[in-house]
Amino acid sequence: MNPAFKGVLVLAAVAVVIAGAPLLWPSLSALQADLDELRTLLIRAEIWRDANPTLSLLSFVLIIGLGASLPIPVIVPMSLIGGAVFGFWLALVLVLAGTMMAAILTFLSGRYWLNGPVRRVMGSRADRLDARVAENGLLALLSLRLTPGLPFFVLNLLSGLSRMTMRGYAAVTALGVLPNTAILVGAGTQIAEIERVRDIVGPRIIAIVALLAVFPWVARWAARRLRR
């Protein structure tokens, strides 16, 4: 199927879902009540943030850094929360800092703690992994970062088990996670602005959701081009 046609289908599906979401809820009043509760939680988070500026920043980064260094899916929800509570630019920096912390911690665990035992289990496959990394390891890593084919934790761990350099791994990881992080944080900023049911079908919300849907296709196309 033509990639452009796939993109059109995805956009059409996104439009249908967004337009029909309020109708699929038990009732508009129930949806509005949930939005009011979400708004109250965000206000409380902002009050705590203002009262504890340093603690809130450090806590946010540590939750991502320590959580994502384990097989715990915290990056997506924390990116949305960060955008809603801290705003786009500050949240983008914080999420990237936490993501890089997690990536480096897991990489180092694979490199210095689990390397020996896992390589003994892998046997000759470890040598084949090293050969592939030597050939196009950084390019393959960038492709996987842009179009996640492996869980974040697993990819970080495998990178540490390989012969990939720490400097190259960190640079490619930062570049690879930046686009999707920016989209998720941007989505969080828009969630913070939803006050009424009608806001759900606003142009900004539609644009963000469409971008979330289309980006994997664009990234997959870009990854194929890079491999060539």
Secondary structure, DSSP 8 states (H G I E B T S, - for coil): --HHHHHHHHHHHHHHHHHHHHHHSS-HHHHHHHHHHHHHHHHHHHHHHHHSHHHHHHHHHHHHHHHHTTT---HHHHHHHHHHHH-HHHHHHHHHHHHHHHHHHHHHIIIIISHHHHHHHHTHHHHHHHHHHHHHHHHHHHHHHHS--S-HHHHHHHHHHSS--HHHHHHHHHHHHHHHHHHHHHHHHHHTT--SGGGGGSHHHHHHHHHHHHHHHHHHHHHHHHH-
